[in-house]
Each structure stands twice: as C-alpha cells, then as structure tokens.
Amino acid sequence: MKKIAFSVLATSALATMIAVGDAEASSYTVKPGDSLWKIASANETSVSQIKELNNLSTDFIFPKQTLNLSETKVTAQSTPVAAKTAEKPAATSTHTVKSGDTLGAIANKYKTSVSSIQSLNNISNHIIYPGQVLKVQGTPAKTATVSTPLKPAAPKVNAPAPSTTSTYIVKSGDTLGRIANLYKTTVKNIQQLNGISSHIIYPGQALKVSGTVKAKPTAPKPATPAPAAPKPAVPTNPANTNYTIVSGDTLSGIAYRHRTTVDQLMKWNNLTSTSIRVGQKLKIGASGEVSPISAPSKVPTAPPTVVGNALFEKVIAIATPLQGIPYVWGGASTSGFDCSGFIYYVYKQAGLDVSRTSTTGFDARSYDVSKPQPGDLVFFSNTYRPGISHMGIYIGNNQFIHAGGDRVQITSLSNTYWNSKFDSFKRLYAAD
C-alpha cells in the first residue's frame, strides 16, 4: 500500500514539474544587463509584443522580473480544441500594406512566415509599399474577410492609381528610391522624367512620376525639363520660407536637404544650440539676404558613379577589427558603440566627415541602392521602435557588421530576426 501511495505521489509531482516547465517556456526572468531589445532578439519576438503582453508603458525592466513572451503556448495547452478550430480557417485572405509595415511584421500578425507570403504573392525580395494588397494565410485572416469581404478589394483598384498620377510633391524624409517603390517605377525613370542627374530632392519639390514612363518620352517632353532647371533653384532664394520639424530631423539633415549650412540655419533662427523639437518651425533664409545655396548647385553635375571604392575598402578594414567592443547606448568610441555611433566612428576614421546623428538621420542622408557593395549601409525597421531603428555596414556575402545585442559583431542577413526587420540597402550622398 505504501509503495502504491509513493508511486501516485511521484507521478503527480512529475506531472506538476512538466506543467511548470511548459509554462516557463513562455516566460523569461530578467537578468542583470538585460534590455527589452536583447530579450526580443534572443526569443525571436519584438519589443512592442513583449510590452503589450506585460502591460508595460516604458522600456524599463529590472532583474528577477518575470516577463511573458507568448500567450499562444499557454492557450494551446489549456484549450487544445480552440487551437484546432483556430487553425482551420487558414484560407487565403488579403492584407493591405500600411506605412511602416514589413513582411516580418505581417507574418507575425497572421501567424505565418515571410517565405509563405513571398510564395503566395510571387515576390522574391522584402520590398513592399503602402496600399499594396498581399495574399496571406493565418488566423486573423478569417475576421478580415468575414467582416468586410469587399473592402480589401478596394485598394486593389486604388493601388495602380499612382501610375496615372502625373506629379508627386516631395515630403520631408523622401528619397527617390522610396518614391520609385511607391509608384512601381525606377529611380532612373524619375530622373529622366524630371531632367535631373543626381539623387538630391527637397521638400515641396514637384516631381513628374508615372509607372508607364515609356509612353511619355516623346520628343518635346524630355526637352521641357531643361527650362524647368530653375525649379531646383527655388530653394536658392529661401527668404520667408518656413520648415516644420518632424520626427528624426536634425539640423545637419535639414541643412543638407536645403543646401545650406548648420551655422546659417542657427543664425537665421537665433539658435544657441543644435537642439530642435518636433513641431518647431524654422526659417529657411532671411529677408534681403542672398542665400549661399546657389553655389552648391554645381555639385549634382558629378554623376553618382562608384567613386567610393577606396573609401569603402577603408570602411571595411576599419570596421572588422572592432568586433567584440561592447554595446553602449549613445557610444561612439572604442570604449563602446551604439548602432549609429559605430557607423559615425568607422566612416569618420575612413576619412568621410559625417555628423554624429541617429539611424533616421543617416537614413535621410542616403539613397537606395539595388546592388550594394561592401561598405554600403543596411537599414532595419521596427526593432525596438516603429520605423527605421537599426543599421549596420554591409560587408558582402550576405553579411553585415553592426553594434547590436551586447557587442559589435558580424551577422548574416539570413538570420531569422534580422531578415524579418530588413528595410533597405543605402549609400550616403557624401560617399559619392
């Protein structure tokens, strides 16, 4: 009888341990030195998902704190029947891409994979654009189709509409690459339509855009942009022009886009420091003052050919030995780097005078490249915050070097986490 009782108790204890082990698989106990970003990377999830599961309003965490990493594991164990019914409606439905979406984020939302979405939509890269309608499979897809079956079809009609639009007004933060993606055309076509040879554009500029450019190059049309050459000269007399600061702006970025200097901007606005805030209005130019912008108009005459080979070789040679240096928020020296501080240090040491700025600042000062070469920049979005939030240096062979996690390291772009956060390859304007 005692043996039977002992056997029952042992079995019960073992079952309890297994249950506890299963529950712990969906949680994590914070250790000293941890951050939400580090925990999210290690567990292939996102900072925003961890904050939502744990009702966190800030990124602050503390040692021995227990964080929920997933709610699906517990639900699947406690209600296996519900899980099975949730799996059943995996019929194909659609998702309309919103600004800031990535294939990785959409895959997470619909509990599917990036490769599955690529296969369903016959796409081989990670480039998507707002308004694009994607076929998806997953649990949330059922509610999307049942509630409004006709609504996802509406964007399909609207999506091609941009190809019929004749002009596009440049907004702050735009690049030719992004505009080309939005209108399903190429940078070269936009340059030809507007008679420009460089990648420099400015807020408020009107660009001719069309997805069917081949129908437009009649003889008179390419000739008309020639008289329009004064259009880029609009910013050359910026008297009484105001600019409203948006998230990610820096004085140096604003000065670069308006072809002036930081000192001049500070003088026009009586600024005593380079600190600016979102929503603040800046005067670009001053009454009766001739702007120094017209002189740099000669700069775009240098075509953006691959002039930076020697620079890029230096960049790789300087960056590679820095592996192992610890990650330090705000760091920009060999004592410790954050991701943008690492880029700033390496390029500066290689001989390119760049300003210390954030990931969004570097993003605004660079243009998209379809065929990156070692030394170009690689950007990632929606890591620890929405939008462009991480960057590194492409070193070839599908790898990049960056200050990420707890140190400077080389990572493959095929890595599950980074592949889902990939945004674009870019080249600094100053590197040409």
C-alpha positions as CSV (number, residue, x, y, z in Angstrom):
1,M,0.0,0.0,0.0
2,K,2.9,2.4,0.9
3,K,4.5,1.6,-2.5
4,I,1.3,2.4,-4.3
5,A,0.9,5.7,-2.5
6,F,4.5,6.7,-3.2
7,S,4.1,5.9,-6.8
8,V,1.0,8.1,-7.1
9,L,2.8,10.9,-5.3
10,A,5.8,10.6,-7.6
11,T,3.7,10.6,-10.7
12,S,1.7,13.6,-9.5
13,A,5.0,15.5,-8.8
14,L,6.4,14.6,-12.2
15,A,3.3,15.9,-13.9
16,T,3.5,19.1,-11.9
17,M,7.1,19.6,-12.9
18,I,6.3,19.1,-16.6
19,A,3.4,21.6,-16.3
20,V,5.7,24.1,-14.7
21,G,8.3,23.5,-17.4
22,D,5.7,24.1,-20.1
23,A,4.5,27.4,-18.5
24,E,8.1,28.6,-18.1
25,A,8.7,28.1,-21.8
26,S,6.5,31.1,-22.5
27,S,8.1,33.4,-19.9
28,Y,11.5,34.9,-19.1
29,T,13.2,36.0,-15.9
30,V,15.2,39.3,-16.4
31,K,18.9,39.1,-15.6
32,P,21.3,42.0,-14.8
33,G,22.3,43.7,-18.1
34,D,19.2,42.6,-20.0
35,S,17.2,45.0,-22.1
36,L,13.8,44.5,-23.9
37,W,15.6,44.7,-27.2
38,K,18.1,41.9,-26.2
39,I,15.3,39.7,-24.9
40,A,13.2,40.2,-28.0
41,S,16.2,39.3,-30.3
42,A,17.0,36.1,-28.3
43,N,13.4,34.9,-28.4
44,E,12.6,36.0,-32.0
45,T,9.8,38.4,-31.0
46,S,9.5,42.2,-30.8
47,V,9.8,44.8,-28.1
48,S,6.3,46.0,-28.7
49,Q,4.9,42.5,-28.3
50,I,6.7,42.0,-25.0
51,K,5.4,45.4,-23.7
52,E,1.8,44.5,-24.8
53,L,1.9,41.1,-23.2
54,N,3.2,42.6,-19.9
55,N,1.2,45.9,-19.9
56,L,4.5,47.9,-20.0
57,S,4.3,51.6,-20.9
58,T,8.1,52.1,-20.9
59,D,11.2,50.1,-21.8
60,F,12.2,49.9,-18.1
61,I,12.8,46.4,-16.7
62,F,14.6,45.1,-13.6
63,P,16.5,41.9,-12.6
64,K,14.3,38.9,-11.4
65,Q,11.3,40.5,-13.1
66,T,9.2,37.8,-14.9
67,L,8.1,38.7,-18.4
68,N,5.5,36.8,-20.6
69,L,6.9,36.2,-24.0
70,S,3.9,34.5,-25.6
71,E,0.3,33.9,-24.8
72,T,-0.3,31.3,-27.6
73,K,1.7,28.5,-25.9
74,V,-0.4,28.6,-22.7
75,T,-3.7,28.9,-24.7
76,A,-2.7,26.0,-26.9
77,Q,-2.1,23.8,-23.8
78,S,-5.2,24.8,-21.8
79,T,-7.7,24.8,-24.7
80,P,-6.4,22.4,-27.4
81,V,-9.9,22.3,-29.0
82,A,-9.8,26.1,-29.5
83,A,-6.4,25.9,-31.1
84,K,-7.6,23.3,-33.6
85,T,-10.5,25.4,-34.6
86,A,-8.3,28.5,-34.9
87,E,-6.0,26.5,-37.3
88,K,-8.9,25.5,-39.5
89,P,-9.7,28.9,-41.1
90,A,-6.3,29.2,-42.7
91,A,-7.9,30.1,-46.0
92,T,-6.1,32.7,-48.1
93,S,-7.2,36.2,-47.5
94,T,-5.7,39.7,-48.1
95,H,-3.8,42.3,-46.1
96,T,-3.5,45.9,-47.3
97,V,0.0,47.2,-46.6
98,K,0.2,50.3,-44.3
99,S,3.0,52.8,-43.8
100,G,5.7,51.2,-41.6
101,D,4.7,47.5,-42.4
102,T,7.3,44.9,-43.1
103,L,6.9,41.3,-44.3
104,G,8.1,40.1,-40.9
105,A,5.5,42.2,-39.0
106,I,2.7,41.0,-41.3
107,A,3.9,37.3,-41.0
108,N,3.8,37.7,-37.1
109,K,0.3,39.2,-37.2
110,Y,-1.1,36.3,-39.3
111,K,0.9,33.6,-37.6
112,T,2.6,32.6,-40.8
113,S,6.1,33.0,-42.4
114,V,7.8,35.6,-44.6
115,S,8.6,32.9,-47.2
116,S,4.9,31.8,-47.3
117,I,3.8,35.4,-48.0
118,Q,6.5,35.8,-50.7
119,S,5.4,32.5,-52.3
120,L,1.7,33.4,-52.3
121,N,2.5,36.8,-53.9
122,N,5.3,35.7,-56.3
123,I,7.8,38.2,-54.8
124,S,11.5,37.4,-54.2
125,N,12.5,40.3,-52.1
126,H,11.3,42.2,-49.0
127,I,10.2,45.4,-50.8
128,I,6.5,46.3,-50.1
129,Y,4.7,49.6,-50.4
130,P,1.7,51.3,-48.7
131,G,-1.6,50.4,-50.4
132,Q,-0.2,47.1,-51.8
133,V,-2.6,44.1,-51.4
134,L,-0.9,40.9,-50.2
135,K,-2.4,37.4,-50.1
136,V,-1.9,36.0,-46.5
137,Q,-2.9,32.9,-44.6
138,G,-3.5,32.7,-40.8
139,T,-6.0,33.1,-38.0
140,P,-6.6,36.9,-38.2
141,A,-7.3,36.5,-41.9
142,K,-10.8,35.0,-41.2
143,T,-12.1,38.0,-39.4
144,A,-10.7,40.3,-42.0
145,T,-12.6,38.5,-44.8
146,V,-15.8,37.8,-42.9
147,S,-16.3,41.4,-41.6
148,T,-15.6,43.2,-44.9
149,P,-15.1,40.8,-47.8
150,L,-15.2,43.6,-50.4
151,K,-13.0,46.2,-48.6
152,P,-9.7,44.5,-49.3
153,A,-10.6,44.6,-53.0
154,A,-11.0,48.4,-52.9
155,P,-7.2,49.1,-52.5
156,K,-6.6,46.8,-55.5
157,V,-8.4,49.4,-57.6
158,N,-6.6,52.2,-55.9
159,A,-3.1,50.7,-55.9
160,P,-2.5,51.1,-59.7
161,A,-3.8,54.7,-59.4
162,P,-0.4,56.2,-58.6
163,S,0.8,55.1,-62.1
164,T,-1.7,57.5,-63.6
165,T,-0.6,60.4,-61.3
166,S,1.5,62.9,-63.2
167,T,3.1,64.7,-60.3
168,Y,4.3,64.0,-56.7
169,I,5.1,66.6,-54.1
170,V,8.2,65.6,-52.1
171,K,7.8,65.3,-48.4
172,S,10.4,65.6,-45.6
173,G,12.3,62.3,-45.4
174,D,11.5,61.2,-49.0
175,T,14.1,59.6,-51.3
176,L,14.0,58.9,-55.0
177,G,14.2,55.1,-54.1
178,R,11.1,55.3,-51.9
179,I,9.1,57.3,-54.4
180,A,10.1,54.9,-57.2
181,N,8.8,51.9,-55.0
182,L,5.6,53.7,-54.3
183,Y,4.8,54.3,-57.9
184,K,6.2,50.9,-59.1
185,T,8.8,52.6,-61.3
186,T,12.6,53.2,-61.1
187,V,14.9,55.9,-59.9
188,K,16.3,56.3,-63.4
189,N,12.8,56.8,-64.9
190,I,12.0,59.6,-62.4
191,Q,15.4,61.2,-63.1
192,Q,14.7,61.1,-66.8
193,L,11.2,62.5,-66.5
194,N,12.4,65.4,-64.4
195,G,15.7,66.1,-66.2
196,I,17.9,65.5,-63.0
197,S,21.1,63.6,-62.8
198,S,21.6,63.3,-59.1
199,H,19.6,61.8,-56.1
200,I,19.1,65.2,-54.4
201,I,15.5,66.2,-53.9
202,Y,13.9,68.7,-51.4
203,P,10.6,69.0,-49.6
204,G,7.9,70.8,-51.6
205,Q,9.6,69.9,-55.0
206,A,7.1,68.7,-57.6
207,L,8.3,65.6,-59.4
208,K,6.8,64.0,-62.6
209,V,6.1,60.3,-61.9
210,S,4.5,57.6,-63.8
211,G,4.6,53.8,-63.8
212,T,4.3,53.8,-67.6
213,V,7.2,56.1,-68.4
214,K,7.8,54.6,-71.9
215,A,4.6,56.2,-73.2
216,K,5.8,59.7,-72.1
217,P,9.3,60.2,-73.7
218,T,8.0,61.9,-76.8
219,A,10.5,64.4,-78.3
220,P,9.2,67.5,-76.7
221,K,8.8,66.1,-73.2
222,P,12.5,65.3,-72.3
223,A,13.2,68.8,-73.7
224,T,10.8,70.6,-71.4
225,P,12.6,69.7,-68.1
226,A,15.5,71.9,-69.4
227,P,13.7,75.2,-68.9
228,A,12.4,73.6,-65.6
229,A,16.0,73.5,-64.4
230,P,15.3,76.7,-62.3
231,K,12.9,74.6,-60.2
232,P,15.7,73.2,-58.1
233,A,16.7,76.8,-57.7
234,V,13.5,77.6,-55.8
235,P,15.4,76.8,-52.5
236,T,18.2,79.1,-53.7
237,N,16.2,82.1,-52.5
238,P,14.7,80.7,-49.3
239,A,13.6,84.1,-48.0
240,N,10.4,83.9,-45.8
241,T,10.3,80.0,-46.2
242,N,9.3,78.0,-43.1
243,Y,10.1,74.4,-42.4
244,T,8.3,72.3,-39.7
245,I,10.5,69.8,-37.9
246,V,9.3,66.1,-38.0
247,S,10.5,63.1,-36.0
248,G,14.0,62.1,-36.9
249,D,15.1,65.5,-38.2
250,T,18.5,67.0,-37.3
251,L,19.8,70.5,-38.1
252,S,22.5,69.0,-40.3
253,G,19.9,66.9,-42.2
254,I,17.7,69.9,-42.7
255,A,20.7,72.0,-43.8
256,Y,21.8,69.3,-46.3
257,R,18.4,69.0,-47.9
258,H,18.0,72.8,-48.3
259,R,21.7,73.0,-49.5
260,T,22.8,75.4,-46.7
261,T,24.8,75.1,-43.5
262,V,24.0,74.4,-39.9
263,D,25.6,77.7,-38.9
264,Q,23.4,79.6,-41.3
265,L,20.3,77.8,-40.0
266,M,21.2,78.7,-36.5
267,K,21.8,82.4,-37.5
268,W,18.5,82.7,-39.3
269,N,16.6,81.3,-36.3
270,N,18.7,82.8,-33.4
271,L,19.5,79.3,-32.1
272,T,22.2,78.9,-29.5
273,S,22.4,75.1,-29.7
274,T,21.6,72.4,-32.2
275,S,18.8,71.0,-30.2
276,I,15.4,71.0,-32.0
277,R,12.0,69.6,-31.3
278,V,9.2,68.0,-33.3
279,G,6.7,70.6,-34.5
280,Q,9.2,73.5,-34.2
281,K,9.2,75.9,-37.2
282,L,12.5,77.0,-38.7
283,K,13.0,79.9,-41.1
284,I,15.0,78.9,-44.2
285,G,16.6,82.1,-45.4
286,A,16.1,85.7,-44.3
287,S,14.7,88.8,-45.9
288,G,17.2,90.8,-48.1
289,E,19.8,88.1,-47.7
290,V,21.3,86.2,-50.6
291,S,21.4,82.5,-49.7
292,P,24.6,80.6,-50.2
293,I,22.6,77.7,-51.7
294,S,23.1,78.7,-55.4
295,A,26.8,77.9,-55.4
296,P,26.4,74.2,-54.5
297,S,24.1,73.7,-57.5
298,K,27.2,72.6,-59.3
299,V,27.5,69.6,-57.0
300,P,24.9,67.5,-58.8
301,T,26.8,67.7,-62.0
302,A,29.1,65.0,-60.7
303,P,27.2,61.8,-61.6
304,P,26.7,59.3,-58.8
305,T,29.2,56.8,-60.1
306,V,31.1,54.3,-57.9
307,V,33.6,56.9,-56.7
308,G,33.7,55.5,-53.2
309,N,35.6,52.2,-53.8
310,A,38.8,53.4,-51.9
311,L,36.6,54.8,-49.1
312,F,34.6,51.6,-48.8
313,E,37.8,49.5,-48.7
314,K,38.9,51.6,-45.7
315,V,35.5,51.3,-44.1
316,I,35.6,47.5,-44.1
317,A,39.3,47.5,-43.0
318,I,38.5,49.7,-40.0
319,A,35.1,48.1,-39.0
320,T,36.2,44.5,-39.0
321,P,38.8,44.6,-36.1
322,L,36.2,46.4,-33.9
323,Q,34.3,43.1,-33.3
324,G,33.8,42.4,-29.6
325,I,33.7,46.0,-28.4
326,P,30.6,46.2,-26.0
327,Y,27.3,47.8,-27.0
328,V,26.8,51.1,-25.1
329,W,23.7,53.3,-25.7
330,G,24.9,56.6,-27.2
331,G,28.5,55.3,-27.5
332,A,30.7,56.4,-30.4
333,S,34.2,55.4,-29.4
334,T,36.2,52.2,-28.9
335,S,35.0,52.2,-25.3
336,G,31.6,51.2,-26.6
337,F,29.2,51.8,-29.5
338,D,25.5,52.0,-30.3
339,C,24.5,51.2,-33.9
340,S,24.6,54.8,-35.3
341,G,27.7,55.7,-33.2
342,F,29.5,52.7,-34.8
343,I,28.7,54.0,-38.3
344,Y,29.8,57.5,-37.4
345,Y,33.1,56.3,-35.9
346,V,34.0,54.0,-38.8
347,Y,33.2,56.4,-41.6
348,K,35.0,59.3,-39.8
349,Q,38.1,57.1,-39.3
350,A,37.9,56.2,-43.0
351,G,38.1,59.9,-43.9
352,L,34.5,60.8,-44.6
353,D,33.4,63.8,-42.4
354,V,29.9,62.7,-41.3
355,S,27.9,64.2,-38.4
356,R,27.0,62.2,-35.3
357,T,23.3,61.5,-35.9
358,S,20.7,58.8,-35.3
359,T,19.6,55.9,-37.6
360,T,16.8,58.1,-39.0
361,G,19.4,60.9,-39.6
362,F,21.6,58.6,-41.6
363,D,18.6,57.3,-43.5
364,A,17.7,60.8,-44.6
365,R,21.3,61.4,-45.8
366,S,21.5,58.4,-48.0
367,Y,19.8,57.0,-51.1
368,D,18.6,53.4,-52.0
369,V,20.9,51.1,-53.9
370,S,19.7,47.9,-55.6
371,K,23.2,46.4,-55.9
372,P,25.0,47.1,-52.6
373,Q,28.8,46.9,-52.4
374,P,30.8,46.2,-49.2
375,G,30.9,49.4,-47.3
376,D,27.3,50.5,-48.1
377,L,24.8,50.8,-45.3
378,V,22.0,48.4,-44.4
379,F,18.9,49.6,-42.5
380,F,16.3,47.7,-40.4
381,S,12.9,48.9,-39.2
382,N,10.5,48.2,-36.3
383,T,13.1,46.6,-34.0
384,Y,12.8,48.4,-30.6
385,R,10.6,51.2,-32.0
386,P,8.5,51.8,-35.2
387,G,10.3,53.0,-38.3
388,I,14.0,52.9,-39.1
389,S,15.6,51.9,-35.8
390,H,18.8,49.9,-36.5
391,M,21.7,50.0,-39.1
392,G,24.9,48.3,-39.9
393,I,27.6,48.1,-42.7
394,Y,27.2,45.6,-45.5
395,I,30.5,43.5,-45.8
396,G,29.5,41.2,-48.7
397,N,28.5,37.5,-48.8
398,N,25.0,38.4,-47.3
399,Q,26.6,39.6,-44.1
400,F,26.8,42.9,-42.2
401,I,28.8,44.2,-39.2
402,H,26.9,46.3,-36.6
403,A,26.8,47.3,-32.9
404,G,23.8,45.1,-31.9
405,G,22.9,42.9,-28.9
406,D,25.7,43.2,-26.5
407,R,28.7,43.9,-28.8
408,V,30.0,44.8,-32.3
409,Q,29.5,41.6,-34.3
410,I,29.1,40.2,-37.8
411,T,25.6,38.8,-38.6
412,S,24.1,37.1,-41.6
413,L,21.2,38.8,-43.3
414,S,19.5,35.3,-43.5
415,N,19.2,35.4,-39.7
416,T,15.5,34.9,-38.9
417,Y,15.2,38.1,-36.8
418,W,17.2,40.5,-38.9
419,N,15.7,39.1,-42.2
420,S,12.2,40.0,-40.9
421,K,13.3,43.5,-39.9
422,F,15.3,44.3,-43.1
423,D,14.4,47.6,-44.8
424,S,16.9,48.6,-47.4
425,F,20.5,49.0,-48.7
426,K,21.6,52.6,-49.0
427,R,24.6,54.7,-49.8
428,L,25.5,58.0,-48.2
429,Y,25.2,61.0,-50.5
430,A,28.5,62.2,-49.2
431,A,30.2,58.9,-50.2
432,D,29.7,59.7,-53.9
